[in-house]
Amino acid sequence: MNSLQEKINEEINGLPLNSQKEVFDFVLFLKGKINAETDTEYLSKNADNKQAIIDGLNTPLSERSDQLEW
């Protein structure tokens, strides 16, 4: 019985060349997505950002502004 990788290769090889390129582009997209850092991970690495988020979450609604300061 064929392995999954062999089945995938057979299916891709049966596609027109332009469709094979689209499959390849999609694979690269998926690899980038898997290796990408989440927003939470990025923000958590910076202590100032992390503390600002914590402070914001701990601020009562009555003390929050509805205007952005930037």
C-alpha positions as CSV (number, residue, x, y, z in Angstrom):
1,M,0.0,0.0,0.0
2,N,1.2,3.5,-0.9
3,S,2.2,5.9,1.8
4,L,0.4,9.1,2.2
5,Q,3.4,11.0,0.8
6,E,3.4,8.7,-2.3
7,K,-0.3,9.3,-2.8
8,I,0.1,13.1,-2.5
9,N,3.0,13.0,-5.0
10,E,0.9,10.9,-7.5
11,E,-2.0,13.4,-7.2
12,I,0.2,16.4,-7.7
13,N,2.1,14.8,-10.6
14,G,-1.3,14.3,-12.3
15,L,-2.0,18.1,-12.2
16,P,-1.1,20.6,-14.9
17,L,2.2,22.4,-14.2
18,N,0.5,25.7,-13.3
19,S,-1.7,23.9,-10.7
20,Q,1.4,22.1,-9.3
21,K,2.9,25.6,-8.8
22,E,-0.2,26.6,-6.8
23,V,0.1,23.5,-4.7
24,F,3.7,24.3,-4.0
25,D,2.9,27.9,-3.1
26,F,0.2,26.6,-0.7
27,V,2.7,24.3,0.9
28,L,5.1,27.2,1.5
29,F,2.2,29.2,2.9
30,L,1.4,26.4,5.4
31,K,5.0,26.1,6.4
32,G,5.2,29.8,7.1
33,K,2.0,29.7,9.1
34,I,3.3,26.8,11.2
35,N,6.6,28.5,11.9
36,A,5.0,31.9,12.5
37,E,5.0,33.5,15.9
38,T,1.5,34.3,17.2
39,D,0.7,37.9,18.2
40,T,0.5,36.8,21.8
41,E,4.0,35.2,21.7
42,Y,5.4,38.4,20.1
43,L,3.8,40.7,22.6
44,S,4.8,38.5,25.6
45,K,8.5,38.7,24.7
46,N,8.5,42.4,25.5
47,A,8.2,43.1,29.2
48,D,6.7,46.6,28.7
49,N,4.1,45.3,26.2
50,K,3.2,42.5,28.6
51,Q,2.8,44.8,31.6
52,A,0.7,47.3,29.5
53,I,-1.7,44.4,28.6
54,I,-1.9,43.3,32.2
55,D,-2.5,46.8,33.4
56,G,-5.2,47.3,30.8
57,L,-7.0,44.1,31.8
58,N,-6.9,45.2,35.4
59,T,-8.2,48.7,34.8
60,P,-11.9,49.0,35.6
61,L,-14.2,49.9,32.7
62,S,-15.2,53.2,34.4
63,E,-11.5,54.3,34.3
64,R,-10.9,53.4,30.6
65,S,-10.9,55.9,27.8
66,D,-12.9,55.5,24.6
67,Q,-10.3,57.6,22.8
68,L,-6.9,56.4,21.5
69,E,-3.9,58.5,22.5
70,W,-1.9,57.8,19.4
